[in-house]
Amino acid sequence: LVLELNQVIIPTYGTMPDQQNLHTPEWVDFDDKPDSLFFKDGQRRIDFVLVYEDESKKMTHRRSDRKKQKRKRQVYESNLINNGLQLEATRSVLDEKLIFVKVHAPWEVLCTYAEVMHIKLPLQHNDLKTRKSAFNWFSRLFRVDENIIKPEQEFFTAPFQKEHLSNFYIQDKDTFFNPATRSRIVHFILSRVEYATKNNVKKFGINKLLDTGIYKAAFPLHDSSFRHLSTDPSCPSERYLLYREWAHPKNIFKMQPLDFIRKYYGEKIGIYFAWLGFYTNMLTVAAVVGVGCFLYGYLTKDNCTWSQELCDPNIGGNIIMCPQCDRACTYWNLTITCESSKKLCIFDSYGTLVFAVFMGIWVTFFLEFWKRRQAELEYEWDTVEYLEQEEQVRPEYEARCTHVVMNEITQQEEHVPYTACGKCVRMTFCTSAIFFWILLIIASVVGIIVYRLSVFLAFSSKLSQHVNGTEALRKYLTPQTATSVTASLISFVVIMILNIVYEKVAILITDFELPRTQTDYENSLTTKMFLFQFVNYYSSCFYIAFFKGKFVGHPGSPVYWLGKYRNEECDPGGCLLELTTQLAIIVGGKAIWNNIQEVLVPLVKNLIGRYSAAARSEKVVPRWEHDYHLQPIGKLGLFYEYLEMVIQFGFVTLFVASFPLAPLLALINNMLEIRLDAWKLTTQFRRMVPQKAQDIGAWQPILQGIAILAVVTNALIIAFTSDMIPRLVYYWSFSVPPYGSHSTHTMEGYINSTLSVFNISDFKNESKPSSPWLGKQTTCRQVYRDLRYPPGHQHQYEHNIYYWHVIAAKLAFIIVMEHVIYFVKFIISYVIPDVSEKTKSKVKREKYLTQKLLHENDLKGVKKTMGKIADKIIKGADSTFQPKDE
């Protein structure tokens, strides 16, 4: 490929032509055909549009700068014409300062660069028999009507070669290269044509010209309005069909026309929507099981023995709890947490355990089946053996190439932006900056924790908690609940603010790092952004799940934060309910915020643009000018869409043991997300330059990493955050002799047996409640299940045997659950091949045809030529050895 690029492109990089030798575009007036996609002659198709502001009318730059910009633009356009492209210029209808340069690629140019870019084109129809699915009748109900969007014909394809033109399936030269392919070829040329030479370094590419403001925009055209069919009979109005059959809200339950999306927007857009649709379909199964587990918990909550004991006035009503903070807090009755315990029974049930195991297996099925689906798309969309075209150096990198080094491979001098030492310093600085900002995120989490500790004191003093209090409000608004909800809301707001800040920080760090190519840039930014977002979104959840209430000491000897704040304690039912609250607020709030932002921002920008050009409604405006006033898609394209979905995937898998409704929320969000993203692309954004893509790129290993981590986090949540293991240990061991007094296994007495006893007289002066104790009891119970010996025991306030049984059971559960799920994941990965037999057959058939039609024809030609040469040699030999006549 590099050699071919040198042969085809590099020769066009000559010295700068003189002013009088410059080729200029044809100038024409707009012909009042608003839907036309052709030059004024109606024959040559517009493959790309360049927009610039007339330098003679610019007032924002010095005259010398305007002349330099004009010179670069003229040279660039002249070189485009030298490369075989045809240009036609038209002045704007609405703004006389704007000039639109329409670009057309003739047949010869398309053929030349299709060969250079190894674009695969059709050889013949796919002749393999396809088996119809047994569920075809059912899926037809959700597919787009084939009479509206006709299914794409299947072809066997091969990399294009001009010398084998006759072997390719060409019905019509005008349609052999579809509009998306034409635009991609033209963009390839635009990205590699020179416009200046400075210090023997060639300056080239449309991206640099856009960054310096010489051109204001460069984009391929939409083929029609999304509101109505094109008035041009030669226009297929694919944009209108996409809006009506894909982006419109009425299609929310319909399958996506992926082949049609790929045809219009290219493989990179197509693979994103294919992945998002597949993920959403798989979420349907997870959502159904999750709702089933939730309903199981809801229907059995009234049979929750430990909650009944806690709410029983004869059991929980007689249990007096120790204060949860120093001095300001007082003693309180266990029945205050009755309502929260009922809610906890819904989420902390055996159904949650089943669901956690199910999700560990579900995520493996999702990733494995996606690999198979991805392999099918790679074949169908001709990216199986896709050779990545030589990637252009980023203009930012090129502009700083001031150092000269010797290339070890080519043994030639080349320009680089920094020396080896400079690169080391730059990488060290970037790594340090990343860790600094991650620590800053953790500091914000610590700030939320300090808020929890301090505001709990305030709520405890404001929400009076007398032992015999019976206010209705206190059933629902306990200090723990008030602290949890307000802290979760503040955490969500902080996360949203930090997202904006860290997005800019990650871009600044990556820009300073100065990656060489756009792929390197996106991979580097992906790593940083995901790292930031991972810590930002998940840190508060990790704190609640694995740290809160785990290191609190006991009432006589509490543990303090920063030497001042007493460490947070969990509710008597554990921290699981608070983790559920945190997840519900973040997942739900994030989905609502992102969808509102995605809809409003481009819509408001476009409305402002339309309002500022009031004359537009009075004049006939061409298609290229309509598209110019849409929003650009941005350099990072679908980066933020992938990031949003991967973060959601983390919430759905990492903490699903505490919130079985997370897949349902994700499913509802994704059904809207697909249509919103489709609506944005078809109505609010310019058409993207079609790009090839084999897969979802760097996001695949990130998803696999999350899937592995999810097994560990869910096992730890069930073991250490949930109260399930202590209940099971009590039921099977400590409810019956020798430790218990019941004759059969039961949960009765669980609350009384697990809340450790503390002697009020053992309180230290600094932690003793300021309000005196008026009752006759001399003891209180610990809020958390620390399982310690009571006062008077020879090992008082030390962990009892029940505690060590529970610890052993938790560790055993983690080991067993992890090993079982990882073993099942391994079996599933081994049993399900990454490529289906059907796809393998198609690939083999295509390779066979390629070899037969292309390479065997070459051999026949060689044989025929060699045969003629052999005949000449034989004839020559015969005449040489023939005896001369005397």
BAGUNU-286574 format. One record per residue (C-alpha): x, y, z; residue in one letter. Coordinates in steps of 0.02 Angstrom, whole numbers, padded with zeros to 5 digits, always signed. Layout:
XYZA ...
END
This chain:
+00000+00000+00000L +00141+00121+00043V +00226+00088-00124L +00063+00118-00216E +00038+00281-00121L +00212+00335-00171N +00175+00295-00352Q +00005+00378-00360V +00008+00521-00236I +00186+00575-00206I +00221+00624-00389P +00085+00757-00373T +00191+00841-00239Y +00296+00947-00354G +00356+01125-00330T +00225+01258-00305M +00153+01312-00472P +00162+01493-00524D +00010+01603-00507Q -00024+01600-00694Q -00014+01410-00700N -00143+01381-00563L -00300+01287-00611H -00460+01362-00543T -00636+01292-00518P -00775+01328-00641E -00885+01471-00580W -01073+01449-00600V -01230+01526-00528D -01357+01428-00428F -01488+01354-00546D -01633+01362-00420D -01640+01173-00403K -01637+01151-00212P -01628+00961-00211D -01499+00938-00348S -01345+00835-00304L -01257+00871-00468F -01153+01005-00550F -01248+01129-00654K -01236+01014-00806D -01342+00886-00713G -01219+00746-00756Q -01075+00755-00633R -01120+00704-00454R -01064+00812-00306I -00954+00698-00200D -00892+00828-00076F -00916+01011-00032V -00784+01136+00027L -00838+01301+00103V -00730+01456+00124Y -00754+01640+00155E -00706+01756+00013D -00538+01830+00066E -00577+01998-00016S -00726+02017+00101K -00639+01965+00261K -00613+02104+00387M -00542+02005+00533T -00367+01973+00465H -00226+02082+00402R -00213+02102+00215R -00050+02004+00206S -00128+01859+00302D -00279+01859+00187R -00165+01851+00034K -00069+01703+00109K -00230+01610+00146Q -00296+01642-00028K -00132+01583-00104R -00135+01420-00005K -00316+01389-00051R -00285+01421-00236Q -00134+01306-00237V -00234+01172-00148Y -00379+01182-00269E -00259+01182-00416S -00177+01023-00351N -00347+00943-00328L -00381+00975-00512I -00208+00906-00555N -00257+00748-00462N -00405+00727-00580G -00544+00799-00472L -00666+00920-00550Q -00719+01077-00454L -00865+01195-00474E -00885+01353-00368A -01047+01440-00322T -01077+01592-00212R -01195+01574-00064S -01377+01623-00086V -01391+01691+00091L -01217+01758+00129D -01118+01832-00015E -00955+01809+00081K -00971+01618+00075L -00910+01516-00073I -00958+01334-00098F -00835+01227-00197V -00916+01066-00258K -00801+00919-00293V -00832+00779-00418H -00724+00624-00444A -00728+00555-00623P -00730+00370-00662W -00542+00357-00693E -00500+00439-00526V -00621+00326-00434L -00546+00170-00513C -00367+00226-00477T -00394+00264-00294Y -00511+00116-00265A -00362+00007-00311E -00243+00109-00201V -00362+00098-00053M -00398-00088-00080H -00585-00056-00083I -00682-00218-00103K -00811-00215-00241L -00936-00346-00306P -00879-00491-00414L -01039-00590-00429Q -01199-00629-00333H -01187-00736-00178N -01236-00910-00237D -01232-00997-00068L -01399-01060-00008K -01462-00975+00150T -01573-01063+00274R -01721-00964+00335K -01739-00954+00523S -01886-01041+00605A -01926-00875+00689F -01922-00777+00526N -02110-00751+00532W -02095-00674+00705F -01946-00562+00669S -02035-00497+00512R -02156-00407+00628L -02012-00299+00694F -01916-00274+00531R -01931-00125+00416V -02051-00154+00272D -01949-00226+00128E -02056-00132+00003N -01996+00033+00078I -01813-00009+00109I -01764-00151-00005K -01639-00278+00064P -01462-00256-00001E -01409-00386-00129Q -01271-00502-00068E -01114-00509-00175F -00947-00595-00165F -00818-00456-00167T -00632-00432-00197A -00509-00287-00186P -00531-00183-00343F -00402-00197-00483Q -00413-00093-00640K -00332-00225-00749E -00471-00347-00700H -00611-00223-00726L -00709-00343-00836S -00719-00473-00696N -00814-00356-00579F -01002-00344-00577Y -01032-00177-00664I -01209-00142-00722Q -01191+00046-00724D -01033+00149-00703K -01133+00285-00615D -01191+00166-00477T -01042+00047-00467F -00965+00160-00336F -01103+00207-00214N -01108+00386-00142P -01027+00333+00023A -00880+00251-00067T -00861+00402-00182R -00856+00520-00033S -00727+00411+00055R -00614+00410-00099I -00628+00599-00120V -00589+00628+00064H -00437+00514+00045F -00375+00629-00094I -00420+00789+00000L -00320+00728+00150S -00162+00701+00046R -00151+00846-00075V -00018+00977-00044E -00047+01163-00024Y +00122+01233+00032A +00303+01192+00069T +00394+01268+00217K +00575+01229+00264N +00571+01079+00145N +00422+01009+00241V +00266+00984+00136K +00102+01048+00208K -00048+00949+00150F -00223+00893+00193G -00395+00968+00216I -00388+00947+00405N -00247+01072+00423K -00336+01195+00309L -00493+01180+00416L -00394+01205+00577D -00311+01363+00510T -00478+01435+00449G -00435+01435+00264I -00589+01327+00239Y -00738+01341+00354K -00810+01169+00320A -00786+01011+00216A -00921+00878+00207F -01014+00757+00093P -01195+00801+00054L -01354+00728+00124H -01454+00665-00024D -01619+00748+00022S -01717+00836+00157S -01767+00725+00302F -01943+00797+00297R -01993+00751+00120H -01938+00655-00034L -01819+00739-00154S -01894+00826-00305T -01746+00764-00409D -01797+00596-00488P -01615+00537-00490S -01602+00555-00300C -01645+00400-00196P -01695+00505-00042S -01607+00385+00076E -01597+00516+00213R -01786+00535+00211Y -01809+00347+00220L -01685+00334+00365L -01778+00467+00461Y -01949+00392+00430R -01905+00208+00456E -01762+00221+00581W -01748+00386+00675A -01933+00423+00700H -01999+00382+00877P -02136+00271+00803K -02001+00143+00761N -01942+00121+00940I -01988-00064+00940F -01927-00098+00764K -01762-00175+00712M -01634-00060+00634Q -01599-00066+00446P -01413-00092+00477L -01364-00125+00296D -01451+00034+00243F -01366+00133+00384I -01198+00063+00332R -01231+00104+00150K -01272+00286+00191Y -01152+00325+00335Y -01015+00195+00317G -00955+00048+00420E -00896+00147+00572K -01070+00217+00605I -01151+00052+00559G -01046-00050+00681I -01090+00069+00824Y -01277+00052+00796F -01258-00136+00768A -01169-00151+00936W -01292-00037+01025L -01441-00132+00954G -01365-00301+01000F -01326-00240+01176Y -01504-00175+01195T -01578-00340+01134N -01472-00437+01259M -01526-00318+01396L -01705-00377+01366T -01662-00547+01440V -01568-00470+01587A -01711-00348+01619A -01841-00487+01623V -01740-00590+01747V -01701-00434+01849G -01885-00385+01860V -01926-00565+01908G -01799-00559+02051C -01867-00390+02106F -02046-00455+02106L -01990-00609+02203Y -01914-00496+02335G -02068-00384+02337Y -02191-00528+02354L -02091-00616+02491T -02048-00461+02593K -02193-00496+02711D -02116-00667+02748N -01950-00588+02797C -01932-00651+02977T -01790-00537+03030W -01887-00383+02967S -02043-00440+03060Q -01942-00457+03220E -01867-00285+03194L -02041-00208+03172C -02121-00309+03313D -02151-00192+03462P -02119-00339+03580N -01949-00377+03501I -01880-00227+03405G -01981-00111+03515G -01887-00172+03668N -01715-00157+03589I -01627+00007+03630I -01487+00054+03511M -01325+00144+03555C -01301+00322+03488P -01230+00334+03312Q -01124+00487+03346C -01033+00567+03491D -01126+00674+03619R -01255+00751+03498A -01342+00586+03464C -01448+00495+03591T -01515+00320+03615Y -01650+00262+03496W -01773+00122+03466N -01738-00012+03336L -01914-00002+03265T -01870+00167+03188I -01784+00070+03046T -01938-00038+03015C -01983+00040+02848E -01805+00033+02780S -01793-00150+02833S -01949-00190+02731K -01872-00106+02579K -01711-00198+02609L -01803-00365+02606C -01848-00329+02424I -01667-00311+02367F -01577-00421+02493D -01664-00584+02449S -01611-00751+02378Y -01671-00690+02209G -01530-00562+02212T -01402-00701+02232L -01476-00794+02084V -01476-00635+01981F -01293-00596+02023A -01241-00769+01962V -01353-00751+01809F -01275-00583+01762M -01099-00655+01778G -01148-00783+01647I -01255-00662+01545W -01110-00544+01515V -01008-00690+01443T -01149-00737+01325F -01163-00555+01274F -00978-00537+01231L -00965-00707+01145E -01120-00687+01039F -01066-00510+00995W -00903-00581+00928K -01003-00696+00814R -01116-00554+00758R -00964-00445+00729Q -00885-00580+00622A -01043-00588+00516E -01041-00400+00492L -00856-00403+00449E -00894-00522+00306Y -01056-00439+00248E -00977-00265+00254W -00812-00318+00174D -00695-00285+00319T -00633-00464+00348V -00465-00429+00268E -00479-00242+00278Y -00309-00161+00254L -00302+00002+00350E -00256+00139+00229Q -00099+00237+00268E -00152+00358+00402E -00113+00541+00386Q -00005+00626+00515V -00105+00744+00624R -00077+00928+00578P -00037+00969+00760E +00102+00839+00756Y +00164+00896+00587E +00171+01079+00638A +00295+01041+00778R +00414+00932+00678C +00568+01039+00706T +00694+00905+00761H +00787+00798+00634V +00825+00615+00677V +00885+00463+00581M +00754+00330+00549N +00831+00160+00594E +00726+00068+00465I +00740+00180+00313T +00910+00254+00361Q +00844+00424+00308Q +00823+00586+00401E +00648+00629+00459E +00570+00770+00558H +00496+00737+00731V +00421+00856+00859P +00535+00805+01003Y +00692+00708+01042T +00696+00545+01140A +00732+00641+01300C +00592+00764+01262G +00471+00620+01231K +00517+00543+01398C +00489+00709+01489V +00324+00733+01400R +00261+00559+01444M +00316+00579+01625T +00222+00743+01638F +00065+00669+01559C +00067+00517+01674T +00091+00627+01826S -00052+00740+01771A -00167+00589+01749I -00129+00526+01926F -00149+00701+01997F -00323+00721+01924W -00373+00547+01978I -00319+00590+02155L -00422+00749+02139L -00574+00643+02096I -00540+00534+02248I -00525+00694+02352A -00700+00744+02294S -00763+00574+02353V -00679+00603+02522V -00767+00772+02527G -00935+00683+02503I -00888+00563+02644I -00847+00709+02759V -01014+00784+02710Y -01099+00622+02760R -01012+00620+02929L -01045+00801+02970S -01224+00813+02906V -01270+00653+02999F -01236+00747+03160L -01351+00887+03103A -01491+00769+03052F -01472+00671+03213S -01496+00829+03317S -01637+00902+03210K -01734+00741+03185L -01764+00705+03369S -01751+00522+03410Q -01827+00490+03580H -01843+00309+03628V -02032+00315+03642N -02060+00427+03490G -02199+00375+03372T -02204+00517+03243E -02259+00458+03070A -02121+00559+02986L -01985+00464+03076R -02042+00302+02996K -01975+00364+02829Y -01857+00509+02867L -01723+00437+02980T -01552+00522+02994P -01477+00380+02891Q -01606+00400+02752T -01591+00590+02748A -01402+00580+02743T -01401+00445+02608S -01522+00533+02489V -01445+00707+02503T -01268+00636+02487A -01319+00537+02331S -01396+00692+02251L -01242+00797+02290I -01130+00656+02226S -01228+00653+02062F -01211+00842+02039V -01024+00833+02078V -01003+00691+01952I -01089+00791+01815M -00981+00944+01850I -00821+00842+01856L -00868+00759+01691N -00860+00929+01605I -00696+00974+01689V -00609+00808+01660Y -00663+00800+01479E -00567+00960+01447K -00421+00901+01556V -00407+00735+01462A -00407+00826+01294I -00274+00949+01355L -00162+00809+01418I -00183+00710+01257T -00147+00866+01152D +00011+00896+01252F +00059+00713+01230E +00051+00748+01041L +00004+00578+00966P +00060+00555+00786R -00101+00493+00703T -00286+00512+00736Q -00300+00329+00787T -00161+00352+00915D -00249+00509+00975Y -00418+00423+00997E -00342+00271+01085N -00245+00382+01205S -00397+00490+01241L -00507+00336+01263T -00391+00267+01397T -00384+00431+01493K -00569+00471+01481M -00624+00298+01534F -00501+00300+01679L -00568+00469+01736F -00749+00419+01712Q -00723+00251+01799F -00655+00335+01955V -00780+00477+01945N -00937+00373+01926Y -00894+00217+02024Y -00789+00280+02171S -00939+00330+02279S -01021+00161+02243C -00862+00067+02289F -00852+00167+02451Y -01030+00124+02503I -01015-00057+02450A -00845-00103+02522F -00786+00029+02647F -00933+00111+02734K -00971+00030+02902G -00825-00092+02888K -00701+00000+03000F -00801+00081+03139V -00737-00003+03298G -00872-00023+03432H -00968+00101+03543P -00835+00104+03678G -00693+00124+03553S -00751+00206+03389P -00637+00243+03240V -00619+00425+03188Y -00589+00506+03017W -00459+00644+03017L -00457+00631+03207G -00624+00723+03214K -00766+00634+03125Y -00828+00467+03189R -00829+00340+03049N -00995+00305+02963E -01100+00158+03017E -01222+00060+02912C -01405+00040+02948D -01448-00115+03054P -01495-00198+02889G -01326-00157+02810G -01270-00034+02675C -01354-00124+02532L -01508-00011+02531L -01399+00144+02526E -01299+00072+02381L -01464+00038+02291T -01518+00219+02320T -01352+00284+02256Q -01361+00177+02098L -01543+00223+02062A -01505+00410+02075I -01345+00404+01970I -01409+00284+01835V -01578+00368+01819G -01512+00545+01833G -01371+00513+01710K -01490+00440+01581A -01611+00586+01594I -01473+00717+01591W -01381+00642+01442N -01538+00622+01337N -01596+00800+01371I -01422+00866+01332Q -01406+00764+01171E -01573+00827+01108V -01568+01009+01163L -01389+01061+01123V -01389+01026+00934P -01571+01078+00918L -01543+01247+01002V -01386+01280+00899K -01477+01244+00736N -01626+01350+00788L -01510+01496+00826I -01428+01472+00656G -01596+01475+00568R -01656+01627+00666Y -01498+01725+00626S -01530+01702+00439A -01710+01760+00428A -01697+01786+00240A -01675+01599+00216R -01861+01567+00218S -01887+01689+00074E -01758+01617-00047K -01731+01450-00130V -01579+01374-00043V -01474+01233-00120P -01441+01068-00032R -01258+01110+00004W -01306+01271+00094E -01439+01182+00197H -01309+01055+00252D -01180+01188+00292Y -01294+01263+00425H -01309+01095+00514L -01192+01051+00658Q -01023+00967+00622P -01006+00795+00698I -00839+00837+00781G -00667+00758+00765K -00701+00622+00893L -00860+00565+00807G -00944+00428+00909L -00818+00430+01051F -00938+00506+01178Y -01079+00390+01126E -00971+00238+01158Y -00908+00311+01322L -01085+00340+01385E -01138+00162+01343M -00983+00081+01419V -01006+00177+01582I -01187+00118+01584Q -01127-00061+01550F -01019-00045+01706G -01168+00004+01813F -01272-00138+01742V -01140-00269+01780T -01027-00210+01923L -01161-00173+02054F -01310-00270+01989V -01318-00377+02147A -01382-00225+02241S -01499-00158+02106F -01584-00290+01997P -01686-00156+01908L -01527-00079+01830A -01544-00183+01668P -01725-00124+01650L -01675+00059+01667L -01532+00030+01544A -01651-00055+01422L -01774+00090+01424I -01633+00215+01406N -01553+00122+01261N -01716+00106+01165M -01727+00295+01173L -01540+00316+01144E -01544+00224+00977I -01681+00335+00909R -01606+00495+00981L -01436+00458+00905D -01519+00416+00740A -01623+00576+00750W -01467+00680+00781K -01372+00604+00636L -01513+00621+00511T -01583+00791+00560T -01457+00894+00660Q -01284+00848+00595F -01195+00857+00430R -01165+00693+00345R -01009+00609+00412M -00868+00554+00299V -00896+00366+00282P -00757+00267+00367Q -00710+00084+00375K -00710-00008+00542A -00692-00192+00580Q -00753-00185+00760D -00788-00069+00905I -00602-00043+00929G -00525-00009+01100A -00694-00026+01185W -00695-00216+01162Q -00553-00252+01287P -00628-00124+01407I -00794-00218+01404L -00703-00382+01434Q -00610-00306+01582G -00773-00243+01658I -00851-00416+01634A -00709-00498+01731I -00714-00367+01869L -00904-00383+01883A -00892-00561+01948V -00778-00505+02090V -00879-00350+02138T -01045-00442+02143N -00972-00583+02246A -00901-00455+02368L -01067-00359+02376I -01163-00517+02421I -01030-00570+02546A -00988-00406+02633F -01123-00277+02590T -01275-00389+02594S -01334-00473+02754D -01368-00637+02666M -01217-00736+02728I -01242-00695+02915P -01426-00745+02897R -01381-00910+02814L -01250-00949+02947V -01376-00913+03084Y -01511-01018+02999Y -01402-01172+02971W -01287-01165+03123S -01332-01043+03261F -01521-01063+03270S -01504-01245+03328V -01396-01330+03461P -01256-01323+03511P -01258-01133+03480Y -01445-01100+03474G -01597-01156+03573S -01722-01192+03433H -01765-01370+03390S -01771-01339+03201T -01683-01223+03081H -01767-01053+03089T -01735-00867+03073M -01824-00828+03236E -01713-00739+03361G -01594-00678+03225Y -01606-00494+03271I -01583-00523+03457N -01437-00641+03428S -01337-00534+03307T -01345-00359+03384L -01203-00355+03509S -01232-00288+03686V -01138-00138+03758F -01136-00076+03938N -01186+00108+03950I -01064+00137+04093S -00919+00093+03976D -00944+00248+03867F -00794+00364+03865K -00825+00545+03916N -00794+00614+03740E -00923+00497+03661S -01052+00489+03802K -01223+00561+03746P -01257+00735+03814S -01439+00690+03852S -01451+00579+04006P -01520+00403+03999W -01689+00398+04088L -01732+00215+04073G -01693+00069+04188K -01589-00026+04060Q -01402-00023+04083T -01357-00086+03909T -01384-00037+03727C -01361-00131+03563R -01234-00096+03428Q -01307-00032+03265V -01201-00144+03155Y -01178-00331+03169R -01004-00334+03240D -01041-00497+03332L -00946-00470+03495R -00953-00549+03668Y -01067-00457+03791P -01005-00359+03943P -00958-00471+04089G -00886-00605+03975H -00702-00643+04000Q -00674-00587+03819H -00800-00444+03823Q -00812-00338+03666Y -00701-00459+03570E -00766-00551+03416H -00864-00707+03459N -00867-00875+03371I -01017-00824+03265Y -00910-00686+03189Y -00774-00808+03136W -00904-00928+03063H -00975-00784+02961V -00802-00729+02900I -00761-00907+02847A -00928-00923+02758A -00903-00758+02666K -00730-00806+02606L -00791-00979+02554A -00938-00901+02461F -00825-00780+02366I -00705-00919+02315I -00844-01038+02262V -00947-00907+02169M -00797-00837+02075E -00729-01007+02026H -00898-01074+01972V -00939-00921+01866I -00764-00909+01791Y -00771-01095+01750F -00941-01074+01666V -00876-00921+01573K -00727-01023+01511F -00840-01165+01452I -00956-01042+01363I -00809-00955+01279S -00740-01122+01222Y -00906-01193+01159V -00963-01038+01064I -00845-01008+00916P -00804-00828+00873D -00851-00858+00691V -01002-00962+00639S -00987-01103+00512E -01102-01007+00395K -00986-00857+00394T -00832-00967+00373K -00912-01048+00219S -00947-00878+00143K -00769-00819+00173V -00696-00977+00095K -00813-00966-00054R -00765-00784-00082E -00579-00824-00074K -00603-00964-00198Y -00697-00853-00321L -00568-00715-00303T -00429-00835-00344Q -00526-00913-00487K -00588-00753-00570L -00435-00644-00544L -00279-00748-00520H -00320-00892-00636E -00358-00768-00775N -00184-00697-00747D -00110-00871-00764L -00207-00901-00925K -00142-00737-00994G +00036-00784-00945V +00018-00956-01024K -00053-00881-01183K +00088-00754-01193T +00221-00884-01152M +00147-01000-01282G +00167-00868-01419K +00346-00834-01362I +00382-01022-01363A +00314-01038-01541D +00426-00896-01599K +00576-00975-01514I +00540-01144-01595I +00515-01066-01765K +00677-00970-01744G +00768-01128-01694A +00700-01222-01844D +00758-01088-01963S +00929-01083-01881T +00961-01268-01899F +00881-01285-02071Q +01017-01335-02201P +01059-01197-02323K +01027-01224-02507D +01185-01252-02605E 
END
